[in-house]
Amino acid sequence: MSSSNSQVTRENLVRRRPGSVATSQATHLTDETGILPLWIKTLFAVPRFTIRASYIVQSAYVTYFYESIGARLTYIAAYVAIARSFDVITDPLMGWVSDNTHSRLGRRKPYMGLGAIFYNACLLLLLMPPRTMDHPALSHWFGLTYTAFFLFDTFTSIPYYAFGMEMTNKSEERDQVWFWNQLSGNLGTLVGMALPAILTYAVTGNLYTVFAFTAAVFALVHFAGMYGNILLIAEKPTEETSYKVAAAAAAAAAKSNKAGKRAGPLSSQATGGVLPGGLGQSAVENANAEPWPSPFVVNLLRCMRNKAFDTIIKSYFLDYLGLGMISAMTPFYVGYVLLRPEGGNADDTDVTVVTIGMMAVFLFVAALVSVPVWERIAASVGKYKAWIWYSVWNAVTCPFFALCGTNRAAAFFVAFLNGSALGGQFLLDSIVNDVVEYDTMLHGDSIEGSFVAIQTFVPKIVLVAAMSLPFAIIAACGFEASRCVDPGWEAGEACDQRAPEPQTQVVRNLIVSFFCLVPTAATLVSIFYKLQYPIKTAELSKLISEAREAHSRGEAAVDPLTGRSVGPLCLCRVKDERRRRALMAIAHFPETTVRKLKHRENPEGGLPDFMAAPIRQRSYAAALIFVGCVSTAAMTFSWLENDADAWVPIIACVSVGAVLVFVYVFYEVKSQLPLLGTLVTPLDVALYLGKLDGKTPDDDQANLAFSSSSSVEEGGQKTKGSELAKKNPLGVKPTNGGAATRAESDSGLDAPPPAPAPLFAGPTFTW
């Protein structure tokens, strides 16, 4: 790092957490400029090379490779659906696990290190199938290794991406981190497409040898890159609790109050005071306390309720619909539309592999060259507008593949045009970083891992269908599998010489539609959602960062996207275990439901129907659908041997993945209902809504929610604050022979909290 950028010594770059094992070789920039050295950005990008290379090899070559050596296309489609179905639940689960890990090595590095070993082992096994296998053993080998690879890809890559999101809080530096990461990914994609073709053309036509060598190269790069990150780049500490910072913020707030300024909604009249309602924390202490793990579903729902993230997920969902179909259909477009084999010639397989590689070179050279162009466009017009332009250019160029016929030169030219759009993919990563900053501002803690997981797992719901249903459809419409042309081959033996067969016009038309026409339509609809993305300018990003900093000082702040005042309370940093559990239980439900709950009079028993009935109905419906899908897949799995009927088990496998996440979420939300009757108090609800409303202590409702002199009546005697109890909008009724329930108490941290009054008197709600 040059002195012109910053006068930061190597020692100043080290960020250590007490008890950590970070050494002087581990570096993390934490100076006031937030500038990261170039070597950190490039080292972080190295694993992305193999991640993208492995993905492209599997999507462009592996299905074609396995089909050409004897695996059945219908089995391949089913196993792709099964593997991607696991992703639907393992991606967000891994994000949650990583976010809530506390170890001497950090939150991300333990999984990056252990996962890299198994990730690369599975990659080697997938690309090096035993030569003696034929169907059905070969098809099952594909299914087992393909599924295991993606499980360990999740285990390793989710923490890796979250690791990168935490490197700096500076927006421009985040852009640079993901620019280099995307550049490395594009290079990996180019090499992943070109290397098998070069080896096939220049070294050997034996595909077993080609893909074994390819796997070895990528595994070595991934392992070295991942452990380079672990050993040389220090991870951001879980949380840095600085009492000097807290004290300074409290002093500044007290000084501000003396000047006549209003305190934040969770503070007493001085920010350094004890938070009301028995929290036993000042606002600053709450903002800087070590966070407790948030429930998995709370993080999931929190991401989905994020206004900015919601538009990204909708557009990303559609983008992945197109991307999945393009990836699945590339070898079939080249092998059966662009080349159109006549059958009986085993050399056609090698020609297909070489042609795929040549087209990929044009595609990804354009992507690689265009990355700096898109970076310059983003710097000129802003990354939001550049993101829109990238999508439009992608939609404009893709349909021209349908006009190429058998003209390979035309296909290579269109691939170059379409590849120039891919260079702008890094813009999405940078935009997601802004969304994570917005979420941290709203909630007070960062869950980068969960956002990375949601960003990947939601599109994977559609990837399950996009990468498997086209196979099922073309198989049902008469796709002719490769045939063995080895004159000495006998049934039941492995065949080393297989030749692709010619396809009907119907099959070729379907391949073209899935390869370029459907993806174009999906991209156009995606652009519609991208136009609704709310963080469109750098000024808005700056306001979000300023609001986040205000919350870290224990002050209320205005949400720049909605204009609402948001309180600084961080739920997962509340020290009192009972209250923290109560607030987390409330967080499982939408804001509109919680507001209805606040203004509802106590029922004579149980929970209100407007909460219990919908959750119960959705839980049971999702469970029944899931059981039906699993049963159908199991009972019809043998139909994969019949191309005409194979679509039934494949669709069942696709549906399993789509429904599984809903089953889990509905049942987790359902499990929180009893807590509303046994744990949650009226002031818990008021405190939760007070954060959303940005209430201050002199507001009428906030006095009830935040006053340290809460209503207390014991043995018929009123204590300080009992007048406020008369205004209780939740209507907590007296119990125990006329003595009102003690709702809250400022008993302090050392005294045990009193038994809270349940939100609803009457029997405990059970299922």
N, C-alpha and C positions, 0 to 999 in steps of 0.2 A: 504494500500500500504506500503510495507516494506521500511525501510530506505536504504536498500542495493540497491534498484532500483533507488531511487531518493530522494533527500532531499527537497521534495515539501510539503509545508504546505497546509492545507485545504483552507486557504484564497487565496493562490496562484493558486488554481485550479479554482477559480471563474472567469468567463469571462462575463463581463457585457457590455452592450451597453447603452449609455446615454438614459435615459427615459425608460429602460426596467424594468420589474417587477421581474427579477431574484433575489431571496433571497439567504441568506447564505446556505440554504438547497440545492440549485441548483448548480450542479457541472459540470464544463467542463474543461478538462485538456488543458492547453495552454503553459506549460513550454517548455523549449528548447529541452527536451528529447522526447516529444510527447508520453510518456507512459501513457496509460489509466489504472486506477485501475481495478482490477478484478470485483469488484462489479458493476461498470458501464457496463462492457461487458455483465455480466450475467443479469442485470436488463433490458438492452436493448433487450436481447434475449427473454424475457418472452412473449411478444405479438406474437412472431413468433410461439410459441407453439400452440396457438389456431388457428392462420391463417392456419398452415399446417394441424392441426387436423380437422378443419372445411372443408378444401378442400378434404381431404381423405374421410371423412364421406359422403360428397356429391357425390364424384365420385364413391365410392365403395358401398355405401348403399342406398342413397336417391332415385336414379332412380329405384332400385330394390324394395325399400320400397313402393314408390308411385305406382309402377306397381302392387305390390302384394295386395294393398288395393283398387285397382279399377281404377287408372288413366291409360289412354291409352298410349302405348309406342310411337306411332306416335306423339301425342301431346307433350310428354316429349321431343322428339327429336327436334320438331319445337321450343319449348320455350327455350331449351338450345341454339339453334342457334340464336334466337332473343336476349337473354341475352348477349351472347358473342359478338354479333354484336354491341351492345351499348359499350362494352368494347373497341372496336376498336377505337372509337373516344374519349371516356371519359378518357381513360388512359393517352394519351399524353396531352389532355386538362388539366387534373388535375395536371400533372407534370409542365405544363407551369404556371397554376394559382399559385401553391405552390412556384415555383421559383420567381415569381414576386409579391408575397405578402409582404407588409411591415406593421407590426403591433407591438404593445408593447409586444405581446406574442411571436413574431418571425414569421418565414415563415412557419414552419411545425406544431407547437403545436396547433394552432387554429383548424386545420382540424383533427388532431389526437384526440383532446378532444371531439369535436362535433360529429365527425364521429363514435367514439367508441359507443356512445349512440344508434345511429340508426343501426349500424352494428350488434350489439348484439340483438336489438329488431327484426331485420329481420331474424337473425339466429334462434331465438326462434319461430317465426311464421312459418318459413320453416319446422322446425323439429317437429312442434306441430300442424298438420292440424286438423280441426274439425272432430270428429269421425262420425258425421252424414252425411258427404259428400260422394258422389259417382260421377262417371263420368256423365256429363262433368264438374260439378262445381269443383270437386277435381283436374282435370287436369288444370283448369284455376287458381285455388289457387296455385298450384305448379308454374305455369308460372309467376304469379304476385310476389310471395315471392322470387322465385329464381332470377328473374331479379332485384328486389329491393336489395337483398343481395349483388349481385355483383356490383351494382352501389355504395353502401356505402362501400364495400370492397375497391373499387378504391379510393373513397373519403378519406379513412383512411389510407390505406396501402402504397399508393404512397408517401405521405409526411413522413410516418414512415421510409421507406427504405432510402429516401433521408436524413433524420435526422441522420441515422447511417453512411452514407457515409461522412458526414461532421465532424465526431467526431475527426478525426486526419488526418494529412497529411503524416504520416509516414507509408510507405508501409507495414512493418512488423506488425505494430499495426492494420492496416486495415485487414490484414490476420487474426489476432486474433479476431477482432470484428466479422467477418463473420464466423470464425470457431465456436465460441460460439453460434452465431445466427443459424447456420446450425445444430449444436448439439441439440439446443432447438427445432428446426423444426422437426428433425428426431424423437425426443422423442414425440412430438405432433402427428406426423404421426403414431407412434407405438400405442399410447394411443387411437387415433382416430379410428384405426382399431380394437383394442382389446376390448375397453370398451363396445360397443354394443354387441359383442359376449359374453363377460363375463356376462353381465346383462341378456342376453337371456338365457344362459345356467344355471346360478346359482341363478337368482332372479325371473324373470318372462318371459314368452314367448309372452307377449303382446307387440308388436312392438311400439304401440303408447306410452306406458310408457317408454320403453327402450330409444327411441329417444328424448322424452321430458326431461328425466334425463340427457342424454348426452348433449343436447343443453344447459341446465342450468349450467352444470359444465364448459363447454368451454366458455360460455358467461361471467361467473364470473372471470375466469382466464384472459381472454382478457381485460376486463374492468379494473381490478386491475393492470395488467401489463402496459397498455397504460397510465393510470393516474400516475403510479409510474414513468414512463419516463418523463411525463410532469412536475411533481412536483420536482423530485430529480436530473434530468440531465439537465443542462442549454443548450440551443440551441446555436449553433455558430451564432454570430451576422451576419446580412445580409452582411455587409462589414465593416471592421475596417479601417477607414481612419486615419492614423497616420501622422500628419504633421512633427513630429520629424523624423520619418522614411523617409518620402519624402525628407526632407531637408538634411538628412544624405546621402541619395542616390544621390541627386543632387550635394552635395559637393564632394562625391567620384568620380562622373562622371567628374566634372570639374577638379579635380586633375588628373584624368586619361587622360583627354584631354591635359593638360599641359605637360604630359609625352609623348605626341605624339600619343596617341591611338585614334582611330576613334570613333566618337559619334554614338549613335543609329540612325536609319533612321528617326524617328519622332522628334528628338531633333534638336534644332539649335546647334551650336558648343559646347554649354554646355547643359547638360541634363536638367538643371533647367530652361532653356529658354522657351519662348513661342512657342508652336507648330505652324508650318507654316500654311498658308492657312486660317487664321482667326479662328482657333480653340480656341484661347485664353487659352490654357492649356499647361503646360510643359508636357514632356513625363511621369514624375513621377506623376504629378497631374492626368493625364489621367489614369494611372495604378491604382491609389488609390481612384479615384472619386467614389461616390455612383452610382451604375449602374441603368440605366433606364430599364423598362421592354422591353425585346426583343419580336418581334411578334412571335406568336405561330408557324407559319409555318417556320420562320427562324430557330428557335430552332430545329424543326423537321428535316428540310433539313440539318442543321448543324450536327446533329447526324448521319444521313444517309450518309453524305459525309466523315465522319471520317473513315480513311482507316482501322484502327484497329477494330472499332466497326462494320464495314461492314461484316467482316469475322465472327464475333461473331453472328450477327443477322442471317446470312445464316445457320450457324450450329444450332443455337438455334431454328430456324424455323423447321428444320428437327427433332431435339430432341423432340420438342413439338408435332410434328405429331405422333411420337411413344408414347409419354407419354399420350396424349389425348386418343388414342385408347386403351391403356392398362387400363387407369382409367375407361373408359366407359364400357369396356368388362369384367372387373374383376368379377363382380357378375354373369354375364352370363356364363363366363368360369367355375366358381365354380358350379353354380346352374344347368347348363344344359350339361356340358362336363365332369366335374370331378365327379359329383354326379348322373346325368341322372335319374331324377325322373320318376316314372311310371304313375303318375297322380292320382288325387283324394285324396291325403293325405296332409292335411293342415300342418302337422308337418314337411314336407319337407322344408317349408320356414324357420322355425327355424333352421333346420340342415344346411341350406345354410348360414345363418347369422353366425352361430358358426364356420363353416368351413372357411369362409372368414376371420374371426378373427384369427383363428389358423394359416392360411397361412400368414396373415399379421404379426403375431408375429415373425415367422421365418424370414420374409423379413426385417422387420425394427429393430429387435434385431441385425441382421447382419449389417445393415446400421449404427446403433448406435455404435456397437463395432468397426466397421472399420473406423470411423471418425479419431481417433488418428493414425491409421495406415496410412491413406492417408495424414495426416498432416506430419507424419515422412517421408513419401515418397517425399512429396513436399519439405521438408527441405533438403532432400538428393540430389534429381535430379533437383529441381526447379519446381515451380508450373505449368509451361507450360507443361513440359513432364508428370507430374503427371496427368494433365487434359486429355492429350491424352490417357494415360494408363487407366484411369477411363472409358473413352468412349469405348476403345477396350474390356475391361473386361465386360462391359455391353452388348456389341454386341455378345460376345462369349457365355454368359450364358443364355440369353433370349430364344433362339430357343428351348432349351431342354424342355420347357413346352409342346411343341407339341408332345413329345414322352411319356408323362406321362399317357395318356389314363385315366383310372378311378383309378389309383394308387395314393391315397392321400399322402402316405409317400414319394413317388417320387416327387410329386408336392411340398411338404414342403421342401424337400432337395434342389430342384432347386430354390425355393423362397429364401432360405438362401444364396445360391451362388450368385444369382442375386442381393440380397439386399446388399451384401458386396460391390457392385459397387456404390450403392447410397450414401455411406458415403463420396464419393468424390465430391458431388455436391457443397459444399462450395467453391471449387476452382474457379468456374465460378464467384461467387460474388466478390472474390478477384481480379480476372482478369478484371472485369468490372470497379473496382475502378482504376486500372491502365489506362484504356481507358479514364475515366473521367479526370484523371490527364493530359493525353495527350491533351484532348480537351481544358482544361483550359489553357494549355501552348499555344495552337494555337490561342485562341480567347480572353484570358484575363479575362474572368469571368466564374464562375462555374454554371453549370445547372444540378446538380445531379438529381433533380426531373424529368427533361425531359429525362435523360438517363434511369432512373428507369422505367419511363412510356414507352419509346420506347422499352426497353428490355422486357417488359411484353406485350405491345399491339401488336407488330409485330408477336410474336408467337401465340397470341390469334386469329389472322386472320386464322391461320391453325387450332387452337383449335376449332373454330366454326364448321369446317368440320369434324375434327377428332372425336369430341364428339357427333356429331349428325348423320352424314351420315351412320356410321355402323348400327345404330338403324333402319334407313330407309331401308337399304339394306336387313337386316335380316327379317324385317317385310314384305318386298315385296317378299322375298323368302319363306314365309310360316311359320314365327314364330307364335307359339301358345301361346296366352296370358293366364295368370293365370285365373282359373275358381272358381266361388263361390261353396263351398261344404257345406254350411249351409242349412240343410233341410228345415228350416223355412223361407228362403229368398224368397222375391218376387221382381220382376223387378221394378227398380226405387228406391229401398231401398239400404242403405249402407250395405255392407257385411263384417263381422268380420272374416270369415273363408274362405280364398282363398288358392288354391293349385296350384303349378306350374305344367304345362303339359309337356309331353315328346316332344322332337323336332326331326325333320328329320335329316338324316346324312348331307344333304346339309347345313342346318342351323348350325349344330355343326362344320362343316368344316370352314364355314365363321367366326364363333366366334373364332376358333383357329387361323385363319389367321390374323384377326384384333387384337387378343390379343398378339401374339408373333412374327409372321413372318413378317408382314409389319413393325412393329416397329424396328425389327432388320435391315431390309433393309434401313430404314431411318437413323438409327444410323451409319451405314457404310458410307453412303454418307456424313453424318455430319462430320465424321472424316476427310474426304478429305478436307473440308473447314477449319477445325481446324488446319490442317497442314500448312495453309497459313497465320495463325495469325502472325503479325509482331513483337509483343513485347515478344520475347521468353526468354530474360535473365534479371536478376536483374540489370545488367550493363546498359541496355537500359532504364529501369525504372528510374535509377538514373540520366541518362543524360536528360530524359524528365523533371524530377523535377528541375534539374539545369537550363534548358532552361526556365521553367516557372518562376523561381526566377529572371532570367535575364530580362524577360519581365516585371516583377513587378518593376524593377528598371528603366524601360524606355529604355532598350537596345534591339537591335536585337539579335536573337539567331538562331542557326541552328536546324532545325527539325531533330531529330535523326533517324526518319524512312525514310525520303525522301532525306535528305542532302540539302534541300533548306533552304535559309535564310528567316526567317519570322520576319516581323516587329512587334513592340509591341503595335500598336494601338488597343485599345479595342473599338469596334463600339458603344456598349451600354453605354460607359462612356463619350462619347463626349458631352460636355455641350451645344453646339450650337444646338438648336432644329431642325433648317432647315437642317443642315448638317447631323445630326444624322438620321433624317427621310430619307434623300437621300441615305445614306450609307446602311440603313436597306432595302430600296427598291432594291438597287443593289444586296444585299445579297440573294434575292429570286431567283437569276439566277445562273446557273453554271459558273465556271471560264472561260470556253472556250467561252461561249456566251458573257461574259463581255469583253473579249479580242477582239472579233470580233467587238463589239460595239465601243471600243476605237479607232480602226483604220478605222472606216467607215466614209466616208464623209457625211456631212449633206444631207439628202434627201430634196426634195422640200416641203414635208409636211408629217405628220404622222410618224409612226415608221417603221423600216425595216421589210420586210417580214420574214426574217430568225428568228426574235423574235416573231412577232405577230401571224403569221399563225400557227406554231406548237402548241402554247399555246391555241389558239382559238379552233383548231381542237380537242385537247385532252380534253378540258373543256366540249365541247358540246357532244363528244362521251361518256365521263364518266357520264354526266348528263342523257343522253338518256338510257344508260345501267342501271343506278340506278333507273330511273323511271320505266323501264321495269321490273326490279326485284321486286320492291315494288308492282307494279300492279299485277304481276303474283302471288306473295305471298298472296295478298288480295283476288284476285278472286278465288284462288284454296285452300284457307285455310280450307274450308269445306271438302276437299278431305282427310283430316287427318282421317276421319272416315273410310276410305277404305284403308286397308293396302297395297293393290297393287298399288294404285295411290298416296300414301302419300309422296313418294320421290319428287314429283314435288314441293309442297309448301315448303318442307324442304330445297331443293337445292336453291329455290328462297330466303329463309330467310338467308341461308349461304352466298349467293351472295350479298345480301344487305350489310352485314358487310364488305365483302371484297372490295366492290366498294366505299363505303361511304367515306373512308379516301382519296381515289384518287380524288373524286369529290371536297372535301373541299380543298385539296392542290392545284389542278389545278385552281380553281376559285380564291383562294387567290393570287396565282402567277399572274394570269390574271389581278387582280385588281391593281397590281403594274405597269402595262404597261403605263397607262396615266401619272404616276409620272415621268417617264423618259423624257417626253416632257414638263413637267411643273415645275419640282422641281430639278432634277438632273443636275448638271453642269459638264463640262469636267473635272474639277479638282477633283470633287467627284469621278469620275471613276478612275482617275490617282491615287488618294489617296488610294482608295480601292485596286487597283492592286499593288500599292507600298508596302502595308502591306504584300501581298502575296509573293512579290519578295524580300522583305527585303532590299529595296533600301536605299542608304545613300545619304546625301545632295550633295556630289560631283559627283554623277552619272548624266549623261545628262538628262535622263528621270526624275530622282528624283528632279533635279533642278526645272523642270517645276511643278512637283506635290507638292514639299515640301518647295520651297523657299518662305520666307515671303514677298518678293517683287514680287508678282504675276503681270501678265500683266494687265495694267489698261490704258485705253484710254478713255478720256471723252472730248467731244466737239472738237475732232480732235487733242488734245494735248496729247503727250505721257508722262506718268509718269514713275517713276523708275520701271524697270523690263519689259518695253515694248518690249525690244529686244527678251525676251523669248517668247513673244506672237507670234513672227514670226515663231517660231518652233513648234507651237501648233499642235500636231499630230491629234487632234480631229477636227481641221478645223472649229473653231467657227467663223462664218461670221459676218462682220459688220452689224449693224442694226441702225435704227433711223437716216437716212440720212448720213451715212458714219461713224458715231461714233461707234467704236467697243464696244461690251458689256463688262461691268466690270465683270470679272469672279470671282475674289476673293478679299478680303480686310482684312487687319489686323486691323479691327476697334476696337478690344478690346471687353471685356465682357459687358461694360456699354453702348456702342454705338449700335444702332440698325443695323443689318447687311444690306448691300445693296441688292437690288433685284437681284437674281442670273440669269445668262444667262441660259436658258434651253438647254439641250443637243442637241435637234433638233429644229431648227427654223421651223416656219410654223404652221399649225393648230394643236390644241390640239387633241391628239388621243382619240377617244371615241368609245364606243361599242353601 
